[in-house]
Amino acid sequence: MEHGTSNGYLLGCRDARSCPGGDTGETCPEARAAYRRECARAAGIAPRAETVSAAAAAERVREWRRQGLSIREISALTGCGRTTIGDLGSDDPLRRRRVTPRTMRLILSAEPT
């Protein structure tokens, strides 16, 4: 089997820790991911948006909720969707752990009137 290739992944080398890697040191799972990204870009699919930790935004939304603002009001104030605001305001840590930098800027720069 030729390691460090997408074909190596398809032939069963799926654990990056046990793959010896190819000439460049790239493992079979890394090679497969790179191949799939190349195919997606060739098909016109945009790359996944960069995300950052949502901790600061979530704390801000929870603070506004404690002050009595509704999800709808916070959504209008920030320009973010109600689902995003609802997820950030939730106490469930698995709801939304990451947001885009744009969403973070919108939430952190908003001031209630």
Gaussian input, Z-matrix of N, CA and C with variables (Angstrom, degrees):
# hf/3-21g

backbone

0 1
 N
 C     1     B1
 C     2     B2     1     A1
 N     3     B3     2     A2     1     D1
 C     4     B4     3     A3     2     D2
 C     5     B5     4     A4     3     D3
 N     6     B6     5     A5     4     D4
 C     7     B7     6     A6     5     D5
 C     8     B8     7     A7     6     D6
 N     9     B9     8     A8     7     D7
 C    10    B10     9     A9     8     D8
 C    11    B11    10    A10     9     D9
 N    12    B12    11    A11    10    D10
 C    13    B13    12    A12    11    D11
 C    14    B14    13    A13    12    D12
 N    15    B15    14    A14    13    D13
 C    16    B16    15    A15    14    D14
 C    17    B17    16    A16    15    D15
 N    18    B18    17    A17    16    D16
 C    19    B19    18    A18    17    D17
 C    20    B20    19    A19    18    D18
 N    21    B21    20    A20    19    D19
 C    22    B22    21    A21    20    D20
 C    23    B23    22    A22    21    D21
 N    24    B24    23    A23    22    D22
 C    25    B25    24    A24    23    D23
 C    26    B26    25    A25    24    D24
 N    27    B27    26    A26    25    D25
 C    28    B28    27    A27    26    D26
 C    29    B29    28    A28    27    D27
 N    30    B30    29    A29    28    D28
 C    31    B31    30    A30    29    D29
 C    32    B32    31    A31    30    D30
 N    33    B33    32    A32    31    D31
 C    34    B34    33    A33    32    D32
 C    35    B35    34    A34    33    D33
 N    36    B36    35    A35    34    D34
 C    37    B37    36    A36    35    D35
 C    38    B38    37    A37    36    D36
 N    39    B39    38    A38    37    D37
 C    40    B40    39    A39    38    D38
 C    41    B41    40    A40    39    D39
 N    42    B42    41    A41    40    D40
 C    43    B43    42    A42    41    D41
 C    44    B44    43    A43    42    D42
 N    45    B45    44    A44    43    D43
 C    46    B46    45    A45    44    D44
 C    47    B47    46    A46    45    D45
 N    48    B48    47    A47    46    D46
 C    49    B49    48    A48    47    D47
 C    50    B50    49    A49    48    D48
 N    51    B51    50    A50    49    D49
 C    52    B52    51    A51    50    D50
 C    53    B53    52    A52    51    D51
 N    54    B54    53    A53    52    D52
 C    55    B55    54    A54    53    D53
 C    56    B56    55    A55    54    D54
 N    57    B57    56    A56    55    D55
 C    58    B58    57    A57    56    D56
 C    59    B59    58    A58    57    D57
 N    60    B60    59    A59    58    D58
 C    61    B61    60    A60    59    D59
 C    62    B62    61    A61    60    D60
 N    63    B63    62    A62    61    D61
 C    64    B64    63    A63    62    D62
 C    65    B65    64    A64    63    D63
 N    66    B66    65    A65    64    D64
 C    67    B67    66    A66    65    D65
 C    68    B68    67    A67    66    D66
 N    69    B69    68    A68    67    D67
 C    70    B70    69    A69    68    D68
 C    71    B71    70    A70    69    D69
 N    72    B72    71    A71    70    D70
 C    73    B73    72    A72    71    D71
 C    74    B74    73    A73    72    D72
 N    75    B75    74    A74    73    D73
 C    76    B76    75    A75    74    D74
 C    77    B77    76    A76    75    D75
 N    78    B78    77    A77    76    D76
 C    79    B79    78    A78    77    D77
 C    80    B80    79    A79    78    D78
 N    81    B81    80    A80    79    D79
 C    82    B82    81    A81    80    D80
 C    83    B83    82    A82    81    D81
 N    84    B84    83    A83    82    D82
 C    85    B85    84    A84    83    D83
 C    86    B86    85    A85    84    D84
 N    87    B87    86    A86    85    D85
 C    88    B88    87    A87    86    D86
 C    89    B89    88    A88    87    D87
 N    90    B90    89    A89    88    D88
 C    91    B91    90    A90    89    D89
 C    92    B92    91    A91    90    D90
 N    93    B93    92    A92    91    D91
 C    94    B94    93    A93    92    D92
 C    95    B95    94    A94    93    D93
 N    96    B96    95    A95    94    D94
 C    97    B97    96    A96    95    D95
 C    98    B98    97    A97    96    D96
 N    99    B99    98    A98    97    D97
 C   100   B100    99    A99    98    D98
 C   101   B101   100   A100    99    D99
 N   102   B102   101   A101   100   D100
 C   103   B103   102   A102   101   D101
 C   104   B104   103   A103   102   D102
 N   105   B105   104   A104   103   D103
 C   106   B106   105   A105   104   D104
 C   107   B107   106   A106   105   D105
 N   108   B108   107   A107   106   D106
 C   109   B109   108   A108   107   D107
 C   110   B110   109   A109   108   D108
 N   111   B111   110   A110   109   D109
 C   112   B112   111   A111   110   D110
 C   113   B113   112   A112   111   D111
 N   114   B114   113   A113   112   D112
 C   115   B115   114   A114   113   D113
 C   116   B116   115   A115   114   D114
 N   117   B117   116   A116   115   D115
 C   118   B118   117   A117   116   D116
 C   119   B119   118   A118   117   D117
 N   120   B120   119   A119   118   D118
 C   121   B121   120   A120   119   D119
 C   122   B122   121   A121   120   D120
 N   123   B123   122   A122   121   D121
 C   124   B124   123   A123   122   D122
 C   125   B125   124   A124   123   D123
 N   126   B126   125   A125   124   D124
 C   127   B127   126   A126   125   D125
 C   128   B128   127   A127   126   D126
 N   129   B129   128   A128   127   D127
 C   130   B130   129   A129   128   D128
 C   131   B131   130   A130   129   D129
 N   132   B132   131   A131   130   D130
 C   133   B133   132   A132   131   D131
 C   134   B134   133   A133   132   D132
 N   135   B135   134   A134   133   D133
 C   136   B136   135   A135   134   D134
 C   137   B137   136   A136   135   D135
 N   138   B138   137   A137   136   D136
 C   139   B139   138   A138   137   D137
 C   140   B140   139   A139   138   D138
 N   141   B141   140   A140   139   D139
 C   142   B142   141   A141   140   D140
 C   143   B143   142   A142   141   D141
 N   144   B144   143   A143   142   D142
 C   145   B145   144   A144   143   D143
 C   146   B146   145   A145   144   D144
 N   147   B147   146   A146   145   D145
 C   148   B148   147   A147   146   D146
 C   149   B149   148   A148   147   D147
 N   150   B150   149   A149   148   D148
 C   151   B151   150   A150   149   D149
 C   152   B152   151   A151   150   D150
 N   153   B153   152   A152   151   D151
 C   154   B154   153   A153   152   D152
 C   155   B155   154   A154   153   D153
 N   156   B156   155   A155   154   D154
 C   157   B157   156   A156   155   D155
 C   158   B158   157   A157   156   D156
 N   159   B159   158   A158   157   D157
 C   160   B160   159   A159   158   D158
 C   161   B161   160   A160   159   D159
 N   162   B162   161   A161   160   D160
 C   163   B163   162   A162   161   D161
 C   164   B164   163   A163   162   D162
 N   165   B165   164   A164   163   D163
 C   166   B166   165   A165   164   D164
 C   167   B167   166   A166   165   D165
 N   168   B168   167   A167   166   D166
 C   169   B169   168   A168   167   D167
 C   170   B170   169   A169   168   D168
 N   171   B171   170   A170   169   D169
 C   172   B172   171   A171   170   D170
 C   173   B173   172   A172   171   D171
 N   174   B174   173   A173   172   D172
 C   175   B175   174   A174   173   D173
 C   176   B176   175   A175   174   D174
 N   177   B177   176   A176   175   D175
 C   178   B178   177   A177   176   D176
 C   179   B179   178   A178   177   D177
 N   180   B180   179   A179   178   D178
 C   181   B181   180   A180   179   D179
 C   182   B182   181   A181   180   D180
 N   183   B183   182   A182   181   D181
 C   184   B184   183   A183   182   D182
 C   185   B185   184   A184   183   D183
 N   186   B186   185   A185   184   D184
 C   187   B187   186   A186   185   D185
 C   188   B188   187   A187   186   D186
 N   189   B189   188   A188   187   D187
 C   190   B190   189   A189   188   D188
 C   191   B191   190   A190   189   D189
 N   192   B192   191   A191   190   D190
 C   193   B193   192   A192   191   D191
 C   194   B194   193   A193   192   D192
 N   195   B195   194   A194   193   D193
 C   196   B196   195   A195   194   D194
 C   197   B197   196   A196   195   D195
 N   198   B198   197   A197   196   D196
 C   199   B199   198   A198   197   D197
 C   200   B200   199   A199   198   D198
 N   201   B201   200   A200   199   D199
 C   202   B202   201   A201   200   D200
 C   203   B203   202   A202   201   D201
 N   204   B204   203   A203   202   D202
 C   205   B205   204   A204   203   D203
 C   206   B206   205   A205   204   D204
 N   207   B207   206   A206   205   D205
 C   208   B208   207   A207   206   D206
 C   209   B209   208   A208   207   D207
 N   210   B210   209   A209   208   D208
 C   211   B211   210   A210   209   D209
 C   212   B212   211   A211   210   D210
 N   213   B213   212   A212   211   D211
 C   214   B214   213   A213   212   D212
 C   215   B215   214   A214   213   D213
 N   216   B216   215   A215   214   D214
 C   217   B217   216   A216   215   D215
 C   218   B218   217   A217   216   D216
 N   219   B219   218   A218   217   D217
 C   220   B220   219   A219   218   D218
 C   221   B221   220   A220   219   D219
 N   222   B222   221   A221   220   D220
 C   223   B223   222   A222   221   D221
 C   224   B224   223   A223   222   D222
 N   225   B225   224   A224   223   D223
 C   226   B226   225   A225   224   D224
 C   227   B227   226   A226   225   D225
 N   228   B228   227   A227   226   D226
 C   229   B229   228   A228   227   D227
 C   230   B230   229   A229   228   D228
 N   231   B231   230   A230   229   D229
 C   232   B232   231   A231   230   D230
 C   233   B233   232   A232   231   D231
 N   234   B234   233   A233   232   D232
 C   235   B235   234   A234   233   D233
 C   236   B236   235   A235   234   D234
 N   237   B237   236   A236   235   D235
 C   238   B238   237   A237   236   D236
 C   239   B239   238   A238   237   D237
 N   240   B240   239   A239   238   D238
 C   241   B241   240   A240   239   D239
 C   242   B242   241   A241   240   D240
 N   243   B243   242   A242   241   D241
 C   244   B244   243   A243   242   D242
 C   245   B245   244   A244   243   D243
 N   246   B246   245   A245   244   D244
 C   247   B247   246   A246   245   D245
 C   248   B248   247   A247   246   D246
 N   249   B249   248   A248   247   D247
 C   250   B250   249   A249   248   D248
 C   251   B251   250   A250   249   D249
 N   252   B252   251   A251   250   D250
 C   253   B253   252   A252   251   D251
 C   254   B254   253   A253   252   D252
 N   255   B255   254   A254   253   D253
 C   256   B256   255   A255   254   D254
 C   257   B257   256   A256   255   D255
 N   258   B258   257   A257   256   D256
 C   259   B259   258   A258   257   D257
 C   260   B260   259   A259   258   D258
 N   261   B261   260   A260   259   D259
 C   262   B262   261   A261   260   D260
 C   263   B263   262   A262   261   D261
 N   264   B264   263   A263   262   D262
 C   265   B265   264   A264   263   D263
 C   266   B266   265   A265   264   D264
 N   267   B267   266   A266   265   D265
 C   268   B268   267   A267   266   D266
 C   269   B269   268   A268   267   D267
 N   270   B270   269   A269   268   D268
 C   271   B271   270   A270   269   D269
 C   272   B272   271   A271   270   D270
 N   273   B273   272   A272   271   D271
 C   274   B274   273   A273   272   D272
 C   275   B275   274   A274   273   D273
 N   276   B276   275   A275   274   D274
 C   277   B277   276   A276   275   D275
 C   278   B278   277   A277   276   D276
 N   279   B279   278   A278   277   D277
 C   280   B280   279   A279   278   D278
 C   281   B281   280   A280   279   D279
 N   282   B282   281   A281   280   D280
 C   283   B283   282   A282   281   D281
 C   284   B284   283   A283   282   D282
 N   285   B285   284   A284   283   D283
 C   286   B286   285   A285   284   D284
 C   287   B287   286   A286   285   D285
 N   288   B288   287   A287   286   D286
 C   289   B289   288   A288   287   D287
 C   290   B290   289   A289   288   D288
 N   291   B291   290   A290   289   D289
 C   292   B292   291   A291   290   D290
 C   293   B293   292   A292   291   D291
 N   294   B294   293   A293   292   D292
 C   295   B295   294   A294   293   D293
 C   296   B296   295   A295   294   D294
 N   297   B297   296   A296   295   D295
 C   298   B298   297   A297   296   D296
 C   299   B299   298   A298   297   D297
 N   300   B300   299   A299   298   D298
 C   301   B301   300   A300   299   D299
 C   302   B302   301   A301   300   D300
 N   303   B303   302   A302   301   D301
 C   304   B304   303   A303   302   D302
 C   305   B305   304   A304   303   D303
 N   306   B306   305   A305   304   D304
 C   307   B307   306   A306   305   D305
 C   308   B308   307   A307   306   D306
 N   309   B309   308   A308   307   D307
 C   310   B310   309   A309   308   D308
 C   311   B311   310   A310   309   D309
 N   312   B312   311   A311   310   D310
 C   313   B313   312   A312   311   D311
 C   314   B314   313   A313   312   D312
 N   315   B315   314   A314   313   D313
 C   316   B316   315   A315   314   D314
 C   317   B317   316   A316   315   D315
 N   318   B318   317   A317   316   D316
 C   319   B319   318   A318   317   D317
 C   320   B320   319   A319   318   D318
 N   321   B321   320   A320   319   D319
 C   322   B322   321   A321   320   D320
 C   323   B323   322   A322   321   D321
 N   324   B324   323   A323   322   D322
 C   325   B325   324   A324   323   D323
 C   326   B326   325   A325   324   D324
 N   327   B327   326   A326   325   D325
 C   328   B328   327   A327   326   D326
 C   329   B329   328   A328   327   D327
 N   330   B330   329   A329   328   D328
 C   331   B331   330   A330   329   D329
 C   332   B332   331   A331   330   D330
 N   333   B333   332   A332   331   D331
 C   334   B334   333   A333   332   D332
 C   335   B335   334   A334   333   D333
 N   336   B336   335   A335   334   D334
 C   337   B337   336   A336   335   D335
 C   338   B338   337   A337   336   D336

   B1=1.4486
   B2=1.5328
   B3=1.3062
   B4=1.4672
   B5=1.5264
   B6=1.3296
   B7=1.4631
   B8=1.5274
   B9=1.3147
   B10=1.4583
   B11=1.5077
   B12=1.3493
   B13=1.4651
   B14=1.5218
   B15=1.3227
   B16=1.4514
   B17=1.5254
   B18=1.3220
   B19=1.4607
   B20=1.5262
   B21=1.3288
   B22=1.4555
   B23=1.5198
   B24=1.3174
   B25=1.4632
   B26=1.5177
   B27=1.3360
   B28=1.4589
   B29=1.5237
   B30=1.3230
   B31=1.4647
   B32=1.5294
   B33=1.3351
   B34=1.4523
   B35=1.5091
   B36=1.3171
   B37=1.4631
   B38=1.5292
   B39=1.3328
   B40=1.4684
   B41=1.5198
   B42=1.3085
   B43=1.4631
   B44=1.5217
   B45=1.3305
   B46=1.4654
   B47=1.5250
   B48=1.3382
   B49=1.4653
   B50=1.5167
   B51=1.3348
   B52=1.4620
   B53=1.5255
   B54=1.3252
   B55=1.4733
   B56=1.5315
   B57=1.3479
   B58=1.4640
   B59=1.5253
   B60=1.3148
   B61=1.4610
   B62=1.5133
   B63=1.2933
   B64=1.4628
   B65=1.5128
   B66=1.3357
   B67=1.4660
   B68=1.5271
   B69=1.3265
   B70=1.4660
   B71=1.5238
   B72=1.3441
   B73=1.4517
   B74=1.5104
   B75=1.3285
   B76=1.4604
   B77=1.5227
   B78=1.3298
   B79=1.4628
   B80=1.5246
   B81=1.3290
   B82=1.4680
   B83=1.5394
   B84=1.3481
   B85=1.4675
   B86=1.5353
   B87=1.3259
   B88=1.4701
   B89=1.5217
   B90=1.3396
   B91=1.4664
   B92=1.5237
   B93=1.3262
   B94=1.4645
   B95=1.5334
   B96=1.3339
   B97=1.4678
   B98=1.5275
   B99=1.3331
   B100=1.4677
   B101=1.5283
   B102=1.3251
   B103=1.4650
   B104=1.5260
   B105=1.3173
   B106=1.4693
   B107=1.5276
   B108=1.3436
   B109=1.4774
   B110=1.5240
   B111=1.3353
   B112=1.4706
   B113=1.5224
   B114=1.3266
   B115=1.4684
   B116=1.5311
   B117=1.3168
   B118=1.4656
   B119=1.5236
   B120=1.3283
   B121=1.4744
   B122=1.5241
   B123=1.3314
   B124=1.4643
   B125=1.5284
   B126=1.3375
   B127=1.4639
   B128=1.5232
   B129=1.3339
   B130=1.4548
   B131=1.5077
   B132=1.3246
   B133=1.4560
   B134=1.5227
   B135=1.3079
   B136=1.4676
   B137=1.5304
   B138=1.3174
   B139=1.4682
   B140=1.5239
   B141=1.2965
   B142=1.4604
   B143=1.5252
   B144=1.3120
   B145=1.4649
   B146=1.5215
   B147=1.3164
   B148=1.4638
   B149=1.5246
   B150=1.3235
   B151=1.4565
   B152=1.5266
   B153=1.3136
   B154=1.4673
   B155=1.5269
   B156=1.3176
   B157=1.4614
   B158=1.5289
   B159=1.3161
   B160=1.4647
   B161=1.5238
   B162=1.3246
   B163=1.4675
   B164=1.5315
   B165=1.3208
   B166=1.4723
   B167=1.5264
   B168=1.3274
   B169=1.4657
   B170=1.5235
   B171=1.3320
   B172=1.4591
   B173=1.5313
   B174=1.3084
   B175=1.4659
   B176=1.5282
   B177=1.3326
   B178=1.4744
   B179=1.5273
   B180=1.3308
   B181=1.4672
   B182=1.5281
   B183=1.3216
   B184=1.4695
   B185=1.5272
   B186=1.3242
   B187=1.4727
   B188=1.5331
   B189=1.3345
   B190=1.4674
   B191=1.5205
   B192=1.3476
   B193=1.4666
   B194=1.5283
   B195=1.3442
   B196=1.4691
   B197=1.5245
   B198=1.3334
   B199=1.4610
   B200=1.5276
   B201=1.3453
   B202=1.4575
   B203=1.5232
   B204=1.3378
   B205=1.4592
   B206=1.5294
   B207=1.3308
   B208=1.4611
   B209=1.5289
   B210=1.3087
   B211=1.4709
   B212=1.5216
   B213=1.3143
   B214=1.4684
   B215=1.5309
   B216=1.3259
   B217=1.4704
   B218=1.5342
   B219=1.3415
   B220=1.4694
   B221=1.5181
   B222=1.3108
   B223=1.4568
   B224=1.5304
   B225=1.3163
   B226=1.4697
   B227=1.5270
   B228=1.3228
   B229=1.4603
   B230=1.5332
   B231=1.3343
   B232=1.4640
   B233=1.5222
   B234=1.3166
   B235=1.4587
   B236=1.5226
   B237=1.3241
   B238=1.4669
   B239=1.5293
   B240=1.3083
   B241=1.4557
   B242=1.5194
   B243=1.3291
   B244=1.4626
   B245=1.5246
   B246=1.3206
   B247=1.4610
   B248=1.5213
   B249=1.3220
   B250=1.4643
   B251=1.5122
   B252=1.3248
   B253=1.4674
   B254=1.5236
   B255=1.3239
   B256=1.4645
   B257=1.5219
   B258=1.3287
   B259=1.4653
   B260=1.5222
   B261=1.3273
   B262=1.4629
   B263=1.5276
   B264=1.3165
   B265=1.4512
   B266=1.5163
   B267=1.3141
   B268=1.4582
   B269=1.5244
   B270=1.3197
   B271=1.4620
   B272=1.5223
   B273=1.3241
   B274=1.4630
   B275=1.5256
   B276=1.3416
   B277=1.4661
   B278=1.5227
   B279=1.3287
   B280=1.4647
   B281=1.5220
   B282=1.3264
   B283=1.4606
   B284=1.5187
   B285=1.3179
   B286=1.4630
   B287=1.5235
   B288=1.3235
   B289=1.4608
   B290=1.5167
   B291=1.3471
   B292=1.4535
   B293=1.5225
   B294=1.3240
   B295=1.4598
   B296=1.5195
   B297=1.3170
   B298=1.4577
   B299=1.5301
   B300=1.3211
   B301=1.4677
   B302=1.5281
   B303=1.3246
   B304=1.4650
   B305=1.5242
   B306=1.3381
   B307=1.4641
   B308=1.5215
   B309=1.3187
   B310=1.4656
   B311=1.5252
   B312=1.3409
   B313=1.4768
   B314=1.5231
   B315=1.3284
   B316=1.4614
   B317=1.5269
   B318=1.3257
   B319=1.4615
   B320=1.5231
   B321=1.3147
   B322=1.4706
   B323=1.5312
   B324=1.3440
   B325=1.4621
   B326=1.5383
   B327=1.3084
   B328=1.4612
   B329=1.5211
   B330=1.3060
   B331=1.4650
   B332=1.5198
   B333=1.3401
   B334=1.4619
   B335=1.5256
   B336=1.3125
   B337=1.4676
   B338=1.4920
   A1=108.24
   A2=114.88
   A3=120.53
   A4=108.83
   A5=115.84
   A6=120.32
   A7=110.43
   A8=114.54
   A9=120.57
   A10=112.84
   A11=116.65
   A12=120.74
   A13=109.94
   A14=115.51
   A15=121.17
   A16=109.52
   A17=117.37
   A18=121.62
   A19=110.56
   A20=117.61
   A21=120.52
   A22=111.09
   A23=116.73
   A24=121.49
   A25=109.95
   A26=116.70
   A27=120.49
   A28=112.19
   A29=117.03
   A30=121.37
   A31=112.58
   A32=117.10
   A33=119.55
   A34=117.22
   A35=119.37
   A36=121.01
   A37=107.89
   A38=115.80
   A39=119.81
   A40=114.06
   A41=117.38
   A42=120.75
   A43=109.26
   A44=116.53
   A45=121.22
   A46=111.79
   A47=117.31
   A48=119.93
   A49=112.61
   A50=117.37
   A51=119.28
   A52=112.95
   A53=118.19
   A54=121.40
   A55=108.79
   A56=116.81
   A57=118.54
   A58=113.21
   A59=117.79
   A60=121.18
   A61=112.05
   A62=115.34
   A63=121.19
   A64=110.91
   A65=115.32
   A66=121.21
   A67=111.92
   A68=117.18
   A69=121.07
   A70=112.15
   A71=117.34
   A72=120.99
   A73=113.39
   A74=117.43
   A75=121.76
   A76=109.24
   A77=116.51
   A78=120.93
   A79=110.12
   A80=115.46
   A81=119.69
   A82=112.34
   A83=119.71
   A84=118.43
   A85=112.70
   A86=117.36
   A87=120.13
   A88=110.79
   A89=116.72
   A90=120.84
   A91=110.35
   A92=117.23
   A93=120.72
   A94=110.47
   A95=116.92
   A96=120.66
   A97=110.28
   A98=116.90
   A99=120.79
   A100=110.32
   A101=116.59
   A102=120.61
   A103=110.44
   A104=116.88
   A105=120.07
   A106=111.71
   A107=116.91
   A108=119.63
   A109=110.53
   A110=116.90
   A111=120.75
   A112=110.92
   A113=117.15
   A114=121.20
   A115=110.90
   A116=116.41
   A117=120.57
   A118=110.69
   A119=117.31
   A120=120.02
   A121=110.00
   A122=118.12
   A123=121.33
   A124=111.21
   A125=116.85
   A126=121.62
   A127=111.74
   A128=117.23
   A129=120.93
   A130=114.49
   A131=117.64
   A132=120.94
   A133=108.23
   A134=117.07
   A135=122.17
   A136=110.18
   A137=116.55
   A138=118.85
   A139=111.14
   A140=114.93
   A141=121.18
   A142=109.50
   A143=116.03
   A144=120.93
   A145=110.64
   A146=115.42
   A147=121.20
   A148=107.87
   A149=116.74
   A150=120.03
   A151=110.41
   A152=114.88
   A153=122.07
   A154=107.95
   A155=116.57
   A156=121.08
   A157=109.90
   A158=115.28
   A159=120.81
   A160=113.07
   A161=117.93
   A162=120.83
   A163=112.76
   A164=117.92
   A165=120.70
   A166=111.28
   A167=116.45
   A168=120.18
   A169=110.43
   A170=117.11
   A171=120.79
   A172=110.42
   A173=117.05
   A174=120.18
   A175=110.60
   A176=116.22
   A177=120.65
   A178=110.45
   A179=116.35
   A180=120.48
   A181=109.58
   A182=117.76
   A183=120.06
   A184=111.48
   A185=115.78
   A186=120.34
   A187=110.16
   A188=116.80
   A189=120.56
   A190=111.33
   A191=116.24
   A192=119.42
   A193=109.92
   A194=117.90
   A195=121.68
   A196=110.95
   A197=117.13
   A198=121.51
   A199=111.79
   A200=116.74
   A201=120.15
   A202=115.63
   A203=118.27
   A204=119.53
   A205=109.36
   A206=115.98
   A207=120.59
   A208=109.46
   A209=115.08
   A210=120.39
   A211=109.58
   A212=116.45
   A213=120.91
   A214=111.37
   A215=117.09
   A216=120.78
   A217=111.39
   A218=116.15
   A219=119.66
   A220=110.16
   A221=117.04
   A222=121.57
   A223=110.37
   A224=117.09
   A225=120.92
   A226=110.92
   A227=116.72
   A228=122.41
   A229=111.94
   A230=116.01
   A231=120.68
   A232=113.89
   A233=117.52
   A234=120.65
   A235=111.87
   A236=117.04
   A237=122.19
   A238=108.86
   A239=116.29
   A240=121.39
   A241=112.46
   A242=115.63
   A243=120.51
   A244=112.33
   A245=117.29
   A246=119.80
   A247=110.49
   A248=116.57
   A249=120.79
   A250=110.47
   A251=116.63
   A252=121.01
   A253=110.03
   A254=117.60
   A255=120.96
   A256=111.89
   A257=116.62
   A258=120.55
   A259=111.30
   A260=116.63
   A261=119.93
   A262=111.68
   A263=117.16
   A264=120.96
   A265=113.79
   A266=116.75
   A267=121.45
   A268=110.82
   A269=116.23
   A270=121.08
   A271=111.76
   A272=117.25
   A273=121.30
   A274=108.86
   A275=118.58
   A276=120.55
   A277=113.66
   A278=117.65
   A279=119.90
   A280=113.08
   A281=117.91
   A282=119.90
   A283=112.72
   A284=117.61
   A285=119.84
   A286=107.18
   A287=115.64
   A288=120.56
   A289=112.44
   A290=116.78
   A291=119.90
   A292=109.27
   A293=116.41
   A294=122.82
   A295=108.50
   A296=116.28
   A297=119.62
   A298=108.84
   A299=117.20
   A300=119.23
   A301=112.22
   A302=117.69
   A303=121.36
   A304=110.48
   A305=117.00
   A306=120.64
   A307=110.44
   A308=116.47
   A309=120.50
   A310=110.53
   A311=116.96
   A312=120.55
   A313=111.07
   A314=117.01
   A315=120.65
   A316=111.40
   A317=116.16
   A318=119.79
   A319=111.40
   A320=116.61
   A321=119.34
   A322=113.43
   A323=116.88
   A324=118.79
   A325=112.15
   A326=118.14
   A327=120.83
   A328=111.04
   A329=115.04
   A330=122.69
   A331=108.57
   A332=117.22
   A333=118.42
   A334=110.82
   A335=116.31
   A336=120.33
   A337=112.27
   D1=139.64
   D2=178.13
   D3=-92.17
   D4=109.68
   D5=-177.96
   D6=-80.50
   D7=156.85
   D8=179.47
   D9=82.80
   D10=19.07
   D11=-179.28
   D12=-129.81
   D13=161.10
   D14=175.59
   D15=-63.67
   D16=-36.71
   D17=179.52
   D18=-64.72
   D19=-37.32
   D20=176.51
   D21=-59.38
   D22=-38.79
   D23=176.98
   D24=-63.37
   D25=-45.40
   D26=-178.80
   D27=-66.06
   D28=-26.01
   D29=179.00
   D30=-85.26
   D31=0.20
   D32=172.48
   D33=120.76
   D34=-5.61
   D35=179.09
   D36=-84.38
   D37=91.51
   D38=-172.71
   D39=-115.36
   D40=-4.45
   D41=-179.47
   D42=-102.51
   D43=111.52
   D44=-176.60
   D45=-62.68
   D46=-28.52
   D47=-178.87
   D48=-70.68
   D49=-30.60
   D50=-177.73
   D51=-99.97
   D52=-7.77
   D53=179.52
   D54=-76.19
   D55=126.74
   D56=178.92
   D57=-71.34
   D58=-14.97
   D59=179.20
   D60=84.36
   D61=164.97
   D62=179.31
   D63=-92.13
   D64=-160.37
   D65=-179.02
   D66=-62.71
   D67=-30.95
   D68=-177.71
   D69=-90.88
   D70=-4.28
   D71=-178.01
   D72=89.33
   D73=-0.92
   D74=179.79
   D75=-77.27
   D76=133.64
   D77=179.26
   D78=-81.86
   D79=165.96
   D80=179.58
   D81=-60.81
   D82=-44.33
   D83=177.04
   D84=-62.03
   D85=-37.69
   D86=177.27
   D87=-65.46
   D88=-41.18
   D89=179.25
   D90=-64.10
   D91=-40.45
   D92=179.67
   D93=-65.49
   D94=-42.58
   D95=179.15
   D96=-62.95
   D97=-41.32
   D98=179.02
   D99=-64.06
   D100=-42.31
   D101=179.05
   D102=-61.84
   D103=-44.36
   D104=179.99
   D105=-65.11
   D106=-37.21
   D107=175.90
   D108=-63.11
   D109=-43.83
   D110=179.01
   D111=-60.30
   D112=-43.57
   D113=178.91
   D114=-63.10
   D115=-41.68
   D116=179.64
   D117=-64.08
   D118=-44.69
   D119=178.95
   D120=-63.51
   D121=-39.86
   D122=179.37
   D123=-64.84
   D124=-29.84
   D125=178.98
   D126=-84.60
   D127=-1.63
   D128=177.85
   D129=88.20
   D130=14.00
   D131=178.90
   D132=-85.47
   D133=126.09
   D134=-177.23
   D135=-69.35
   D136=150.46
   D137=176.72
   D138=-65.50
   D139=155.92
   D140=179.15
   D141=-62.64
   D142=141.13
   D143=-178.56
   D144=-66.95
   D145=141.26
   D146=175.23
   D147=-66.03
   D148=143.17
   D149=178.67
   D150=-129.99
   D151=159.00
   D152=178.47
   D153=-129.88
   D154=165.03
   D155=178.55
   D156=-59.80
   D157=136.99
   D158=-177.27
   D159=-92.11
   D160=7.59
   D161=-173.55
   D162=-56.43
   D163=-48.27
   D164=-177.85
   D165=-65.62
   D166=-41.95
   D167=179.33
   D168=-66.23
   D169=-41.36
   D170=-179.73
   D171=-63.19
   D172=-41.77
   D173=179.29
   D174=-63.69
   D175=-39.72
   D176=179.54
   D177=-63.83
   D178=-44.04
   D179=-179.86
   D180=-65.30
   D181=-42.97
   D182=178.74
   D183=-62.69
   D184=-37.60
   D185=177.55
   D186=-61.39
   D187=-45.83
   D188=178.47
   D189=-63.68
   D190=-37.66
   D191=178.63
   D192=-64.46
   D193=-39.90
   D194=177.55
   D195=-63.79
   D196=-30.38
   D197=178.61
   D198=-78.29
   D199=-6.92
   D200=175.23
   D201=104.01
   D202=3.13
   D203=178.27
   D204=-75.77
   D205=141.80
   D206=178.77
   D207=-84.11
   D208=165.24
   D209=177.33
   D210=-59.88
   D211=-40.95
   D212=179.50
   D213=-62.77
   D214=-42.46
   D215=178.89
   D216=-65.43
   D217=-42.59
   D218=179.06
   D219=-65.58
   D220=-38.34
   D221=178.39
   D222=-61.90
   D223=-45.34
   D224=178.79
   D225=-66.30
   D226=-38.50
   D227=-179.29
   D228=-64.26
   D229=-41.62
   D230=-174.89
   D231=-92.97
   D232=-25.39
   D233=-174.59
   D234=84.84
   D235=13.49
   D236=178.01
   D237=-99.77
   D238=158.61
   D239=-179.70
   D240=-68.49
   D241=153.95
   D242=-179.47
   D243=-64.64
   D244=-34.62
   D245=178.86
   D246=-64.74
   D247=-43.40
   D248=178.08
   D249=-60.45
   D250=-46.82
   D251=-179.34
   D252=-64.77
   D253=-42.38
   D254=178.50
   D255=-61.80
   D256=-42.10
   D257=178.01
   D258=-64.52
   D259=-41.91
   D260=-179.46
   D261=-68.86
   D262=-32.78
   D263=-179.30
   D264=-80.57
   D265=-9.24
   D266=-178.94
   D267=-72.55
   D268=149.45
   D269=175.44
   D270=-81.86
   D271=-10.15
   D272=179.09
   D273=-75.29
   D274=114.01
   D275=-176.01
   D276=-67.53
   D277=-14.35
   D278=-178.95
   D279=-89.20
   D280=-6.66
   D281=-175.64
   D282=-65.78
   D283=-52.70
   D284=179.48
   D285=-153.27
   D286=109.97
   D287=-178.29
   D288=-102.49
   D289=-16.92
   D290=-177.13
   D291=-136.80
   D292=148.49
   D293=176.70
   D294=-136.37
   D295=166.57
   D296=175.97
   D297=-75.91
   D298=156.12
   D299=177.15
   D300=-57.31
   D301=-34.66
   D302=179.16
   D303=-62.83
   D304=-45.95
   D305=178.63
   D306=-61.70
   D307=-41.80
   D308=178.55
   D309=-60.02
   D310=-46.03
   D311=179.57
   D312=-61.73
   D313=-43.68
   D314=-179.02
   D315=-60.01
   D316=-43.79
   D317=-177.22
   D318=-72.23
   D319=-44.57
   D320=-176.49
   D321=-72.62
   D322=-23.18
   D323=-178.41
   D324=-92.09
   D325=-11.61
   D326=-178.28
   D327=-76.93
   D328=144.43
   D329=177.72
   D330=-130.07
   D331=125.70
   D332=177.87
   D333=-66.73
   D334=145.33
   D335=-179.19
   D336=-89.69

